[in-house]
């Protein structure tokens, strides 16, 4: 089954920002195309993400709506309060699984579907991934996701991981494939061939850095192999038209060049605050600043220009940056952030 991630992963596209109303409109177009399951937000990031999720859930736009968060209790609560199902991702770097398991067990008691993502499969040996997967399943996960977070996995590697997971786990399995090396579609298909139940996709293959698997492409390829998707491509084209309009208005047609695998400059651009805070995991030091930015990203930008703020003022600035991005539907330029920071010093 296809899980559309345009509203959440798509918001991590370099240069992209959505207003609340844009997200709601797009959610209806995506659902009208036959998508039943969608990951729509990161509620702990900002009030707007919670509001969007509550509206999508209360209006019953998708059959199954998910919100994403970290494996911490506060993020679990932020998602659960919206009425959405819960999707959690492990930290990119960790030594102790105790706090992670505590959060997963806590989430499993919320009475929602629970997906847990074991991030960055290219980092681990397959047997270590299976150990983590079994731990998440035992803690209450209904779905364990094995994502190629850094886009460095080959179809051979991803297929081997999913085949082993299919033998090892009783729960459902999902894949999430980034396109840094151009392998998002081939990896996603190999994941499905190897036994995955779900695959994450975005319209136009949008997403962090240069994106993930494209929704329409995956759908067509699945159907060529006799896998039913339930997609109505005439209606899906309307969602594509809406996203294209947003791209042209907010970013420009150059996105499609910048998103080209390997050589495209977006392979080195980060949006998610959790990525910016994991400097040892991701390459590149360029940022796209929107509602998903975090203190670490803002601090890195300021430090590179010789500006230091107190923790209190840094938190205030980060909140103001998020507010401005969601209210205008635009990302913020470095010059804007520096101006806002200097006003706090003055």
Number of C-alpha atoms within 10 A of each C-alpha: 19 23 22 27 27 30 26 25 25 26 24 28 28 31 22 25 29 25 17 17 13 16 21 18 12 19 22 17 20 26 21 18 18 17 25 20 20 26 25 28 30 28 26 20 21 18 15 21 26 24 15 24 27 20 15 21 19 12 10 13 21 21 11 16 25 30 27 27 24 21 24 20 18 13 23 26 17 23 28 21 13 21 19 26 23 28 29 28 20 21 19 18 11 9 6 8 12 8 13 22 19 15 19 30 20 17 29 19 11 14 10 16 19 22 28 27 28 23 21 23 23 20 16 12 10 18 12 12 21 22 13 17 25 19 16 25 22 15 18 21 26 18 23 28 28 27 24 28 25 22 26 20 24 18 18 12 17 25 22 16 21 25 17 17 27 18 10 13 17 13 19 18 25 25 26 25 30 31 31 27 17 21 21 28 22 18 26 30 21 22 29 22 15 18 18 24 18 20 24 27 34 23 26 19 26 31 29 28 30 31 30 32 30 22 26 20 14 23 20 16 13 18 13 10 9 9 13 12 16 14 21 14 15 9 15 20 16 16 22 19 13 15 19 16 13 17 19 12 12 16 17 13 12 10 19 14 13 16 24 18 21 14 13 17 18 27 27 19 23 27 28 25 21 18 20 25 16 14 12 10 15 17 15 15 13 18 24 24 28 30 34 26 26 24 19 17 25 23 19 17 18 19 12 9 11 8 14 16 16 10 11 8 14 20 16 14 20 22 17 14 24 22 17 15 21 22 16 12 20 20 23 20 13 16 9 10 19 16 10 14 21 13 9 14 11 5
